[in-house]
Amino acid sequence: MASCPRSADADDTVTSAVHAILAASRCVVFSGAGASADSGIGTFRGAGGAWSGITGTLALAWGGTPIGWRWTPGLVWSRFVKDFYGPIADAEPHDGLKALAQLQQQHFGASRMKFVTMNVDGLHQAAGSEEVAEVHGSVMKFRCMKCEAPATVMPPLDARRQPRCQQDDCSGRLRPDVTLFTESLPQEQWDAAYKAVRSLEQGDVMIVIGTSSVVYPAADLPAVAKRRRATLIEFNKDLPTPLSNLVDIAVCGRAVDMLRKVVDMVLHDKSARPMVL
């Protein structure tokens, strides 16, 4: 990956991002694993990610698809709790995510700023953001592997004991309500995401944070925004990405730093702030 530009070039991209946000009537935030990295949650596809290398590929093939959950549910549940859910449950939203919540609350309002995330960690909501479409589900929600009914599981989770469905005459094993590979996206969440992106018009912005944009169909949403003539602003510490040829403004750096910097500049520009509806 190329290194981040220095001094004047970096300042220019930050200034361009601020001006684009100030000029927009609507905003959609589109986030991937890199958006949560500064909260201590590892990414998956980048260098050293959980799904990189031979071991990562095997882990994905077994625990990241319905195969492992069906054939060895106890084992996969245990690894899920220890390796996946545990770090997420311990994480706190970093300052960049809190900055986005402030941008929604103090600048656009929830009716004109929506979130679409491929993450399953709930950190946008924990930071105070509303209107979040979780297109890959959430590890904080559960459903039955047998009857598909949604279920409540009180923390802390026990890695040694996979909870059972409480519906009458079921007692099926519970699993996290996340989208495993080969499964379809949750329709309600996808509809909300697509509607949010389709609401963008020329001069509006999509803020893309920490994604390699290779997991479809969600990764196609920036292209939809581009066809709507929205301005695409990419935040990523590893540039270029497969998305970089599509975006208008690329801000290089850690999300915790650059999101806070840009949002503070927007909120401090009193003369151009629209009224929150």
Salt bridges, closest charged atoms under 4 A:
ASP11 OD1 - LYS261 NZ 3.88
ASP38 OD1 - ARG254 NE 3.06
ASP83 OD2 - ARG79 NH2 2.92
ASP95 OD2 - ARG260 NE 2.77
GLU131 OE1 - LYS114 NZ 3.55
GLU134 OE1 - LYS141 NZ 3.76
GLU148 OE1 - ARG143 NH1 2.58
ASP158 OD1 - ARG160 NE 3.37
ASP177 OD1 - ARG143 NE 2.85
GLU183 OE1 - ARG143 NH2 3.89
GLU183 OE2 - ARG175 NH1 2.80
ASP238 OD2 - LYS237 NZ 3.24
ASP248 OD1 - LYS226 NZ 2.68
ASP257 OD2 - ARG254 NH1 3.92
ASP264 OD1 - ARG260 NH1 2.90
